[in-house]
Amino acid sequence: MREAAFVKQNKEKWIAFEKAITLNTQIDPDELANGYIQLTNDLAYAQTYYEESKTLLYLNSLVSQAHQKIYRNKKESRNRIVEFWMYEFPLFFRQYHKTLWISFLIFTIASVIGCLSALNDGAFVRLILGDAYVNETLDNIANGDPTAIYKGGSEVGTFLGITINNIRVAFLAFAFGVITSIGTAYILFSNGVMLGAFITFFYTKDVFFEANKQIWLHGTIEISVIIITGCAGLIMGNAILFPKTFSRRVSFMQGANAGVKVVLSTVPFFIIAGFIEGFITRYSSMPDWLAFLIIGTSLLLIIFYYIIYPITLNRTYAKTIPARLSGAKN
């Protein structure tokens, strides 16, 4: 894109944002946060294609002003890792809630298809889960312990093995975004079908409650985070398909960077899921109330961190901007 066209396409947006940070202009907090993100994206584009231009100088100056005024009173954390999970990522992730919803929808539709297929075709479960797993689980059901498969091996060994495997699945869901959103959608769909068939298998054997009480101890976080890493893959894939004002290469780099942040945010949750599967799921004799307390707490943790907290933090943080600007003017 020619520089003149780039400026013409975006100048009204830049001027509006400049007024918002230099004057005490009332603006919706979400719009202000999104405006800052768009501005930094435009700066990255100008750095790539309009080196040493007046446009680049202007955007660089505007971004510097915005950063100084918006973050003027923000204390830098000594612990960069804690700062990332507590502030940087939630503020960043709010813009991708629609993409997260799409990821959830793909996975849910696939799970329903897996359920219906398993109900209508007894051989479908073996096709999806494999004969070895199905035969072992049938033996466990006959012995009165449907989830005995989770009791094999040492606790530490199971924890490490499950955590590594879960992280591998997460990065696979993200990496398939390289072949556009279709690649990630395929991973989400295949895992969704597998889950639907898996859960329905226990239903057809009349051990639905007993099995699910144990499976969802670790599965609540595990499945949720697969959906979230699928969101990361869709972010990267969409950046390739819909570059907007950027070249496809620049858009892909930005999408990949955003997707990596989402994937990194999930690592602690996969560790928690691995810990639960390695050390807790094996105890099938635990009281029902305790099992459902763990499941409910896990679900609330995911919903809070990825949905509620980003919305709340963005609104709270952005609402402090007028006060900061007023203080800066005084």
C-alpha positions as CSV (number, residue, x, y, z in Angstrom):
1,M,0.0,0.0,0.0
2,R,1.3,3.5,-0.9
3,E,2.0,5.7,2.1
4,A,-0.5,8.3,1.0
5,A,-3.3,5.7,0.8
6,F,-2.2,4.3,4.2
7,V,-2.5,7.8,5.8
8,K,-5.8,8.6,4.1
9,Q,-7.3,5.3,5.3
10,N,-6.2,5.8,8.9
11,K,-5.8,9.5,9.6
12,E,-9.3,10.1,11.1
13,K,-8.7,7.2,13.6
14,W,-5.3,8.7,14.5
15,I,-6.6,12.2,15.0
16,A,-9.5,10.9,17.2
17,F,-7.1,8.9,19.3
18,E,-4.7,11.9,19.6
19,K,-7.6,14.1,20.9
20,A,-8.5,11.4,23.4
21,I,-5.1,11.3,25.0
22,T,-4.3,15.0,24.8
23,L,-7.7,16.3,25.9
24,N,-9.9,14.9,28.6
25,T,-12.3,13.5,25.9
26,Q,-14.9,11.0,27.2
27,I,-14.5,7.7,25.3
28,D,-15.7,4.2,25.9
29,P,-12.9,2.3,27.9
30,D,-13.0,-0.7,25.5
31,E,-12.7,1.6,22.5
32,L,-9.8,3.4,24.0
33,A,-8.0,0.2,24.8
34,N,-8.6,-1.1,21.3
35,G,-7.5,2.2,19.8
36,Y,-4.1,1.9,21.5
37,I,-3.7,-1.6,20.2
38,Q,-4.6,-0.5,16.6
39,L,-2.2,2.4,16.9
40,T,0.7,0.1,17.8
41,N,-0.2,-2.2,14.9
42,D,-0.2,0.8,12.5
43,L,3.2,1.8,13.9
44,A,4.6,-1.7,13.2
45,Y,3.3,-1.5,9.7
46,A,4.9,1.9,9.1
47,Q,8.2,0.7,10.5
48,T,8.2,-2.1,8.0
49,Y,7.2,-0.1,4.9
50,Y,7.8,3.6,5.5
51,E,11.2,3.9,7.1
52,E,12.4,7.4,7.9
53,S,9.0,8.8,6.7
54,K,7.0,11.6,8.4
55,T,4.2,9.1,8.9
56,L,6.5,6.9,10.9
57,L,7.8,9.8,13.0
58,Y,4.2,10.9,13.7
59,L,3.0,7.5,14.8
60,N,6.1,6.9,16.9
61,S,5.5,10.2,18.7
62,L,1.8,9.4,19.2
63,V,2.5,6.0,20.6
64,S,5.1,7.4,23.0
65,Q,2.7,10.0,24.2
66,A,-0.1,7.5,24.6
67,H,2.2,5.1,26.6
68,Q,3.5,7.8,28.8
69,K,0.1,9.2,29.7
70,I,-1.9,5.9,29.9
71,Y,0.8,4.1,31.9
72,R,2.2,7.2,33.7
73,N,1.4,5.9,37.2
74,K,1.8,2.2,36.5
75,K,4.5,0.7,38.7
76,E,6.7,-1.8,36.8
77,S,6.6,-5.2,38.5
78,R,9.9,-6.7,39.4
79,N,8.6,-10.1,38.4
80,R,8.0,-10.0,34.6
81,I,6.3,-13.4,34.6
82,V,3.8,-12.4,37.3
83,E,3.1,-9.2,35.5
84,F,2.4,-11.0,32.2
85,W,-0.3,-13.3,33.8
86,M,-1.8,-10.7,36.1
87,Y,-2.0,-7.7,33.8
88,E,-0.5,-7.9,30.3
89,F,-2.3,-11.0,29.1
90,P,-5.8,-10.3,30.4
91,L,-5.6,-6.7,29.0
92,F,-4.5,-8.2,25.7
93,F,-6.9,-11.1,25.5
94,R,-10.1,-9.1,25.8
95,Q,-10.1,-8.3,22.1
96,Y,-10.2,-12.1,21.2
97,H,-13.3,-13.1,23.1
98,K,-15.2,-13.5,19.8
99,T,-12.5,-15.8,18.5
100,L,-12.7,-17.8,21.7
101,W,-16.4,-18.2,21.2
102,I,-15.9,-19.5,17.7
103,S,-13.3,-22.0,19.0
104,F,-15.8,-23.2,21.7
105,L,-18.6,-23.5,19.1
106,I,-16.5,-25.6,16.8
107,F,-15.5,-27.9,19.6
108,T,-19.0,-28.2,21.0
109,I,-20.6,-29.0,17.6
110,A,-17.9,-31.7,17.0
111,S,-18.7,-33.2,20.5
112,V,-22.4,-33.4,19.7
113,I,-21.5,-35.1,16.4
114,G,-19.3,-37.6,18.3
115,C,-22.1,-38.3,20.8
116,L,-24.7,-38.9,18.1
117,S,-22.3,-41.1,16.1
118,A,-21.4,-43.2,19.1
119,L,-25.1,-43.7,19.9
120,N,-26.0,-44.8,16.4
121,D,-23.0,-46.9,15.6
122,G,-21.4,-49.2,18.1
123,A,-18.2,-49.5,16.1
124,F,-17.6,-45.8,16.0
125,V,-16.1,-45.7,19.5
126,R,-13.5,-48.3,18.6
127,L,-12.7,-46.4,15.4
128,I,-12.1,-43.2,17.4
129,L,-10.6,-44.5,20.6
130,G,-8.9,-47.7,19.4
131,D,-9.6,-51.4,20.3
132,A,-6.9,-51.5,23.0
133,Y,-8.4,-48.7,25.0
134,V,-12.0,-49.9,24.6
135,N,-11.2,-53.4,25.6
136,E,-9.3,-52.4,28.7
137,T,-12.1,-50.0,29.7
138,L,-14.7,-52.7,29.2
139,D,-12.7,-55.0,31.6
140,N,-12.5,-52.2,34.1
141,I,-16.3,-51.6,33.9
142,A,-16.8,-55.4,34.4
143,N,-14.6,-55.2,37.5
144,G,-16.6,-52.3,38.9
145,D,-14.0,-49.5,38.4
146,P,-14.7,-47.7,35.1
147,T,-11.8,-45.2,35.5
148,A,-9.2,-47.7,36.7
149,I,-7.1,-46.8,33.7
150,Y,-6.1,-43.6,35.5
151,K,-4.6,-45.5,38.4
152,G,-1.8,-47.1,36.5
153,G,1.8,-45.9,36.9
154,S,3.3,-43.7,39.5
155,E,1.8,-40.4,40.5
156,V,4.8,-38.3,39.5
157,G,5.3,-40.2,36.3
158,T,1.6,-39.8,35.3
159,F,1.7,-36.1,36.2
160,L,4.8,-35.4,34.0
161,G,3.6,-37.6,31.1
162,I,0.1,-36.1,31.0
163,T,1.3,-32.5,31.3
164,I,3.8,-32.9,28.5
165,N,1.2,-34.6,26.3
166,N,-1.4,-31.9,27.0
167,I,1.1,-29.2,26.1
168,R,1.9,-31.0,22.9
169,V,-1.8,-31.1,22.0
170,A,-2.1,-27.4,22.7
171,F,0.9,-26.4,20.6
172,L,-0.5,-28.7,17.8
173,A,-3.8,-26.9,17.9
174,F,-1.9,-23.6,17.6
175,A,0.6,-24.7,15.0
176,F,-2.1,-25.9,12.6
177,G,-3.1,-22.3,12.3
178,V,-0.1,-21.9,10.0
179,I,-2.3,-23.5,7.3
180,T,-5.0,-20.9,8.0
181,S,-7.9,-21.3,10.4
182,I,-9.0,-24.5,8.7
183,G,-6.0,-26.3,10.2
184,T,-6.9,-25.4,13.7
185,A,-10.6,-26.0,13.1
186,Y,-9.7,-29.5,12.1
187,I,-7.8,-30.1,15.3
188,L,-10.6,-28.7,17.4
189,F,-13.2,-30.8,15.5
190,S,-11.3,-34.0,15.8
191,N,-10.7,-33.6,19.5
192,G,-14.4,-32.6,20.0
193,V,-15.6,-35.8,18.2
194,M,-13.2,-37.8,20.3
195,L,-14.6,-36.3,23.5
196,G,-18.2,-36.8,22.4
197,A,-17.6,-40.5,21.6
198,F,-15.6,-41.0,24.8
199,I,-18.3,-39.7,27.1
200,T,-21.1,-41.5,25.2
201,F,-19.2,-44.8,25.5
202,F,-19.6,-44.7,29.3
203,Y,-23.3,-43.7,28.9
204,T,-24.0,-46.7,26.8
205,K,-22.4,-48.9,29.5
206,D,-24.5,-47.4,32.3
207,V,-21.6,-45.9,34.2
208,F,-22.0,-42.3,33.0
209,F,-22.1,-40.7,36.4
210,E,-19.3,-42.8,38.0
211,A,-17.0,-42.2,35.0
212,N,-17.7,-38.5,34.5
213,K,-17.2,-37.7,38.2
214,Q,-13.6,-38.8,37.8
215,I,-12.9,-37.8,34.2
216,W,-13.9,-34.1,34.6
217,L,-11.7,-33.7,37.6
218,H,-8.8,-33.1,35.2
219,G,-10.9,-32.9,32.1
220,T,-12.5,-29.5,33.0
221,I,-9.3,-27.6,32.7
222,E,-7.8,-29.9,30.1
223,I,-10.7,-29.5,27.6
224,S,-11.1,-25.8,28.3
225,V,-7.5,-25.1,27.5
226,I,-7.6,-27.1,24.3
227,I,-10.4,-24.8,23.2
228,I,-8.3,-21.7,24.3
229,T,-5.2,-22.9,22.4
230,G,-7.6,-23.5,19.5
231,C,-8.5,-19.8,19.8
232,A,-4.7,-19.1,19.5
233,G,-4.5,-21.0,16.3
234,L,-7.6,-19.3,14.9
235,I,-6.0,-15.9,15.7
236,M,-3.0,-16.8,13.6
237,G,-5.0,-18.4,10.9
238,N,-7.3,-15.4,10.6
239,A,-4.4,-13.1,10.4
240,I,-3.3,-15.0,7.3
241,L,-6.8,-15.0,5.7
242,F,-7.7,-11.4,6.7
243,P,-4.7,-9.2,6.7
244,K,-6.7,-5.9,6.6
245,T,-4.5,-2.9,6.0
246,F,-1.3,-5.0,6.4
247,S,0.6,-7.2,4.0
248,R,-0.1,-10.9,4.5
249,R,3.4,-11.4,5.9
250,V,3.2,-8.6,8.5
251,S,-0.4,-9.7,9.4
252,F,0.9,-13.3,9.9
253,M,3.7,-12.2,12.1
254,Q,1.4,-10.1,14.3
255,G,-1.1,-13.0,14.5
256,A,1.6,-15.5,15.3
257,N,2.9,-13.3,18.1
258,A,-0.6,-12.8,19.5
259,G,-1.3,-16.6,19.3
260,V,2.0,-17.4,21.2
261,K,0.9,-15.2,24.0
262,V,-2.4,-17.1,24.3
263,V,-0.6,-20.4,24.2
264,L,1.9,-19.4,26.9
265,S,-1.0,-18.3,29.2
266,T,-2.3,-21.9,29.2
267,V,0.9,-23.6,30.4
268,P,0.1,-23.2,34.2
269,F,-3.4,-24.6,33.6
270,F,-2.1,-27.7,31.8
271,I,0.3,-28.2,34.8
272,I,-2.7,-28.0,37.1
273,A,-4.7,-30.5,35.0
274,G,-1.7,-32.8,34.9
275,F,-1.3,-32.6,38.6
276,I,-5.0,-33.4,39.2
277,E,-4.9,-36.4,36.8
278,G,-1.7,-37.7,38.3
279,F,-2.4,-37.3,42.0
280,I,-6.2,-36.9,42.4
281,T,-8.2,-38.6,39.6
282,R,-6.9,-42.0,40.6
283,Y,-8.9,-41.8,43.9
284,S,-12.3,-42.9,42.6
285,S,-13.5,-43.5,46.1
286,M,-13.5,-39.8,47.1
287,P,-16.8,-38.3,48.2
288,D,-19.1,-36.9,45.4
289,W,-19.2,-33.4,47.0
290,L,-15.4,-33.2,46.9
291,A,-15.2,-34.3,43.3
292,F,-17.8,-31.8,42.2
293,L,-16.1,-29.1,44.3
294,I,-12.9,-29.6,42.4
295,I,-14.7,-29.7,39.0
296,G,-16.7,-26.5,39.8
297,T,-13.6,-24.7,41.1
298,S,-11.7,-25.6,38.0
299,L,-14.5,-24.4,35.7
300,L,-14.8,-21.1,37.6
301,L,-11.1,-20.5,37.5
302,I,-11.1,-20.8,33.7
303,I,-14.2,-18.7,33.2
304,F,-12.8,-16.0,35.6
305,Y,-9.3,-15.8,34.1
306,Y,-10.2,-15.9,30.4
307,I,-13.6,-14.1,30.3
308,I,-14.6,-12.2,33.5
309,Y,-11.2,-10.9,34.5
310,P,-10.1,-9.5,31.1
311,I,-13.4,-7.7,30.8
312,T,-13.2,-6.3,34.3
313,L,-9.6,-5.4,34.1
314,N,-9.9,-3.6,30.7
315,R,-12.8,-1.5,32.0
316,T,-11.2,-0.7,35.3
317,Y,-7.9,0.1,33.8
318,A,-9.3,2.2,31.0
319,K,-11.6,4.2,33.3
320,T,-8.5,5.5,35.2
321,I,-7.2,7.1,32.0
322,P,-9.2,10.4,32.3
323,A,-8.0,10.9,35.9
324,R,-4.4,10.2,34.8
325,L,-4.7,12.6,31.9
326,S,-6.2,15.3,34.2
327,G,-3.3,14.8,36.6
328,A,-0.8,15.0,33.7
329,K,-2.4,18.3,32.6
330,N,-2.2,19.8,36.1
